Amino acid sequence: MVLNSKRGMDTGNHSSVTAFVLEALTNHPGLQLPLFFLFLLIYVVSIMGNLGLLFLIRVSNQLHTPMYYLLSHLSFIDLCYSSVIIPKMLESFVLEKNPTSFLECMAQLFLFCFFGIDDSYMLTAMAYDRYVAICNPLLYHVTMSHRVCLLLVTGVYAVGVLGAFIHTSYISTRSFCGTVIHHYFCDILPLLNISCLRDYTKEIFVMIVVGFNVFACAIAIFISYIFILSSILHIRSAGGRSKAFSTCSSHLAAVGVFYGSITFMYFKPSTNDTTQEKVASVFYTTVIPMLNPLIYSLRNKEVKEALKIALNGRILSRPA
């Protein structure tokens, strides 16, 4: 039984939900199987890409730098991020109904918020790394020491825990008048839409936290790149400018895709059509974790060289 009836002191009859049903990405039967294999492929590529990048950074001495230390944590975050969302999403393509218990839903919400916030702040930490590398190259290894990198990463995860706790603790105390979540995973807005009583003061606070996490990071990245662009324009040689810009292009591409989809999802005008929200969320929950390792490998000369060395070393080490 999904609903247990109980009487509230001030609110009258309401329901305590013990389980939800998640909607599929689409209700068209003909698309279910193709989408299952498409997102299975995306998940496999995401897992292999992020694990491969983690392994490459681990074994390649030339990648033992602050930039790739931060990138390894971004890969770990993306690896976990996609694993929180895609497996449950795949179930919705092959099951008539995709049920999830209340505790499972809250756990998914917490991990989704945790890794989503981590992703945002890790991109900000990487922007700061690029700022120091280009604007203060002589002090780079002093400023971005191992201790500083460790503090940055610890701070990213701490903010993620705090933000996820705020969101999950608020949502978990709501009473719900419906069991069907009009989304393919447990997210903040779809859960608020089926709650019985809307406490708009607290909801505004929750959205302020979301907005702060998005815009504080976006503004920090924007300011970093203003200084970076200014420093690049002061480089006299065209080759020097090209090299400096190439070190930032991968990060800029990742930032653009991530913040573009996040902004569209959470800060667009409210509508009754959930299709747009589902499509937008597909980008930052499934596509971006797959794209990041591809962006940082295909567009990064150092990673490609490290991969060649690793592959050549493996081939040469094979017994004849």
For each residue, the residues with C-beta under 8 A, 3 or more apart:
1: 4 18
2: 17 18 19 179
3: 15 16 17 18 179
4: 1 15 16 18
5: 13 15
6: 14 15 16
7: 12 13
8: 11 12 13 14 175
9:
10:
11: 8 14 175 196 197
12: 7 8
13: 5 7 8
14: 6 8 11 175 177 196 197
15: 3 4 5 6 175 176 177 196
16: 3 4 6 175 176
17: 2 3 20 102 175 176 179
18: 1 2 3 4 101 102
19: 2 99 100 101 102 179
20: 17 99 100 101 102 105 176 179 180 181 186
21: 97 98 99 100 179 180 181
22: 88 92 98 99 100 181 183 184 185 186
23: 27 92 98 180 181 182 183 184 274
24: 27 32 92 93 98 184
25: 35 89 92 93 184 278 282
26: 31 32 35
27: 23 24
28: 31 32
29: 32
30: 34
31: 26 28 34 35
32: 24 26 28 29 35 36 93 94
33: 36 37 93
34: 30 31 37 38
35: 25 26 31 32 38 39 93
36: 32 33 39 40 90 93 94
37: 33 34 40 41
38: 34 35 41 42
39: 35 36 42 43 86 89 90 93 286
40: 36 37 43 44 90
41: 37 38 44 45
42: 38 39 45 46 82 86 286 287 290
43: 39 40 46 47 82 86 87 90 286 290
44: 40 41 47 48
45: 41 42 48 49 290 294
46: 42 43 49 50 78 79 82 86 286 289 290 293
47: 43 44 50 51 79 82 83
48: 44 45 51 52
49: 45 46 52 53 290 292 293 294 297
50: 46 47 53 54 75 76 78 79 82 289 292 293
51: 47 48 54 55 75 79
52: 48 49 55 56 293
53: 49 50 56 57 71 72 75 293 296 297 303
54: 50 51 57 58 72 75 76 79
55: 51 52 58 59
56: 52 53 59 60 63 303 306 307 310
57: 53 54 60 63 64 68 69 71 72 75
58: 54 55 72
59: 55 56 310
60: 56 57 63 64 306 309 310
61: 64
62: 302 305 306 309
63: 56 57 60 68 302 303 306
64: 57 60 61 68 69
65: 68 69
66: 69 70 129 140 141 144 148 149
67: 70 71 126 129 130 133
68: 57 63 64 65 71 72 302
69: 57 64 65 66 72 73 146 149 153
70: 66 67 73 74 122 125 126 129 149 152 153
71: 53 57 67 68 74 75 126 296
72: 53 54 57 58 68 69 75 76
73: 69 70 76 77 122 153 156
74: 70 71 77 78 119 122 123 126 292
75: 50 51 53 54 57 71 72 78 79 292 293
76: 50 54 72 73 79 80
77: 73 74 80 81 115 118 119 122
78: 46 50 74 75 81 82 119 288 289 292 293
79: 46 47 50 51 54 75 76 82 83 289
80: 76 77 83 84 111 115
81: 77 78 84 85 112 115 116 119 285 289
82: 42 43 46 47 50 78 79 85 86 285 286 289 290
83: 47 79 80 86 87
84: 80 81 108 111 112 115 185
85: 81 82 88 89 108 112 185 285 286
86: 39 42 43 46 82 83 89 90 285 286
87: 43 83 90 91
88: 22 85 91 92 98 100 108 184 185
89: 25 39 85 86 92 93 184 185 286
90: 36 39 40 43 86 87 93 94
91: 87 88 94 95 98
92: 22 23 24 25 88 89 95 98 184
93: 24 25 32 33 35 36 39 89 90
94: 32 36 90 91
95: 91 92 98
96:
97: 21
98: 21 22 23 24 88 91 92 95 184
99: 19 20 21 22
100: 19 20 21 22 88 104 105 108 186
101: 18 19 20 104 105
102: 17 18 19 20 105 106
103: 106 107
104: 100 101 107 108
105: 20 100 101 102 108 109 181 186 191
106: 102 103 109 110 168 171 172 186
107: 103 104 110 111
108: 84 85 88 100 104 105 111 112 185 186
109: 105 106 112 113 167 168 171 186 187 188 191
110: 106 107 113 114 164 165 167 168
111: 80 84 107 108 114 115 164
112: 81 84 85 108 109 115 116 185 186 187 285
113: 109 110 116 117 160 163 164 167 168 188
114: 110 111 117 118 160 161 163 164
115: 77 80 81 84 111 112 118 119 160
116: 81 112 113 119 120 284
117: 113 114 120 121 159 160 163 164 213
118: 77 114 115 121 122 156 157 159 160
119: 74 77 78 81 115 116 122 123 258 288
120: 116 117 123 124 213 214 217 258 262
121: 117 118 124 125 155 156 159 160 213 217
122: 70 73 74 77 118 119 125 126 153 156
123: 74 119 120 126 127 217 221 251 254 255 258
124: 120 121 127 128 217 220 221
125: 70 121 122 128 129 152 153 156
126: 67 70 71 74 122 123 129 130 251
127: 123 124 130 131 220 221 224 225 251 255
128: 124 125 131 132 152 220 224
129: 66 67 70 125 126 132 133 144
130: 67 126 127 133 134 224 228 247 248 251
131: 127 128 134 135 224 225 227 228
132: 128 129 135 136 139 140 143 144
133: 67 129 130 136 137 140 144 247
134: 130 131 137 228 231 232 244 247 248
135: 131 132 227 228 231
136: 132 133 139 140 143
137: 133 134 140
138:
139: 132 136 142 143
140: 66 132 133 136 137 143 144
141: 66 144 145
142: 139 145
143: 132 136 139 140 148
144: 66 129 132 133 140 141 148 149
145: 141 142 148 149
146: 69 149 150
147: 150 151
148: 66 143 144 145 151 152
149: 66 69 70 144 145 146 152 153
150: 146 147 153 154
151: 147 148 154 155
152: 70 125 128 148 149 155 156
153: 69 70 73 122 125 149 150 156 157
154: 150 151 157 158
155: 121 151 152 158 159
156: 73 118 121 122 125 152 153 159 160
157: 118 153 154 160 161
158: 154 155 161 162
159: 117 118 121 155 156 162 163 213
160: 113 114 115 117 118 121 156 157 163 164
161: 114 157 158 164 165
162: 158 159 165 166
163: 113 114 117 159 160 166 167 209 213
164: 110 111 113 114 117 160 161 167 168
165: 110 161 162 168 169
166: 162 163 169 170 206 209
167: 109 110 113 163 164 170 171 188 206 209 210
168: 106 109 110 113 164 165 171 172
169: 165 166 172 173
170: 166 167 173 174 202 206
171: 106 109 167 168 174 188 191 192
172: 106 168 169
173: 169 170
174: 170 171 191 192 195 196 197
175: 8 11 14 15 16 17 195 196 197
176: 15 16 17 20 179 191 194 195 196
177: 14 15 194 195 196
178: 194
179: 2 3 17 19 20 21 176 194
180: 20 21 23 194
181: 20 21 22 23 105 186 190 191 194
182: 23 190 193 194 274
183: 22 23 186 187 190 274 277 278 281
184: 22 23 24 25 88 89 92 98 278
185: 22 84 85 88 89 108 112 281 285
186: 20 22 100 105 106 108 109 112 181 183 190 191
187: 109 112 183 190 191 281
188: 109 113 167 171 191 192 206 210
189: 192 193 266 277
190: 181 182 183 186 187 193 194 274 277
191: 105 109 171 174 176 181 186 187 188 194 195
192: 171 174 188 189 195 198 203
193: 182 189 190
194: 176 177 178 179 180 181 182 190 191
195: 174 175 176 177 191 192 198
196: 11 14 15 174 175 176 177
197: 11 14 174 175
198: 192 195 203
199: 202 203
200: 203 204
201: 204 205
202: 170 199 205 206
203: 192 198 199 200 206 207
204: 200 201 207 208
205: 201 202 208 209
206: 166 167 170 188 202 203 209 210
207: 203 204 210 211 266
208: 204 205 211 212
209: 163 166 167 205 206 212 213
210: 167 188 206 207 213 214 266
211: 207 208 214 215 266 267
212: 208 209 215 216
213: 117 120 121 159 163 209 210 216 217
214: 120 210 211 217 218 259 262 263 266 267
215: 211 212 218 219
216: 212 213 219 220
217: 120 121 123 124 213 214 220 221
218: 214 215 221 222 259
219: 215 216 222 223
220: 124 127 128 216 217 223 224
221: 123 124 127 217 218 224 225 255
222: 218 219 225 226
223: 219 220 226 227
224: 127 128 130 131 220 221 227 228
225: 127 131 221 222 228 229 248 252
226: 222 223 229 230
227: 131 135 223 224 230 231
228: 130 131 134 135 224 225 231 232 244 248
229: 225 226 232 233
230: 226 227 233 234
231: 134 135 227 228 234 235 244
232: 134 228 229 235 241 244 245
233: 229 230 241
234: 230 231
235: 231 232 240 241 244
236: 240
237: 240 241
238: 241 242
239: 242 243
240: 235 236 237 243 244
241: 232 233 235 237 238 244 245
242: 238 239 245 246
243: 239 240 246 247
244: 134 228 231 232 235 240 241 247 248
245: 232 241 242 248 249
246: 242 243 249 299 301
247: 130 133 134 243 244
248: 130 134 225 228 244 245 251 252
249: 245 246 252 253 299
250: 253 254 295 296 299 300
251: 123 126 127 130 248 254 255
252: 225 248 249 255 256
253: 249 250 256 257 295 299
254: 123 250 251 257 258 288 291 292 295 296
255: 123 127 221 251 252 258 259
256: 252 253 259 260
257: 253 254 260 261 283 284 287 288 291
258: 119 120 123 254 255 261 262 284 288
259: 214 218 255 256 262 263
260: 256 257 263 264 283
261: 257 258 264 265 280 281 283 284 288
262: 120 214 258 259 265 266 284
263: 214 259 260 266 267 268
264: 260 261 267 268 276 280
265: 261 262 268 277 280 281 284
266: 189 207 210 211 214 262 263
267: 211 214 263 264
268: 263 264 265 271 276
269:
270:
271: 268 276
272:
273: 276 277
274: 23 182 183 190 277 278
275: 278 279
276: 264 268 271 273 279 280
277: 183 189 190 265 273 274 280 281
278: 25 183 184 274 275 281 282
279: 275 276 282 283
280: 261 264 265 276 277 283 284
281: 183 185 187 261 265 277 278 284 285
282: 25 278 279 285 286 287
283: 257 260 261 279 280 286 287 288
284: 116 257 258 261 262 265 280 281 287 288
285: 81 82 85 86 112 185 281 282 288 289
286: 39 42 43 46 82 85 86 89 282 283 289 290
287: 42 257 282 283 284 290 291
288: 78 119 254 257 258 261 283 284 285 291 292
289: 46 50 78 79 81 82 285 286 292
290: 42 43 45 46 49 82 286 287 293 294
291: 254 257 287 288 294 295
292: 49 50 74 75 78 254 288 289 295 296
293: 46 49 50 52 53 75 78 290 296 297
294: 45 49 290 291 297 298
295: 250 253 254 291 292 298 299
296: 53 71 250 254 292 293 299 300 303
297: 49 53 293 294 300 303 304 307
298: 294 295 304
299: 246 249 250 253 295 296
300: 250 296 297 303 304
301: 246 304 305
302: 62 63 68 305 306
303: 53 56 63 296 297 300 306 307
304: 297 298 300 301 307 308
305: 62 301 302 308 309
306: 56 60 62 63 302 303 309 310
307: 56 297 303 304 310 311
308: 304 305 311 312
309: 60 62 305 306 312 313
310: 56 59 60 306 307 313 314
311: 307 308 314 315
312: 308 309 315 316
313: 309 310 316 317
314: 310 311 317 318
315: 311 312 318
316: 312 313
317: 313 314
318: 314 315
319:
320:
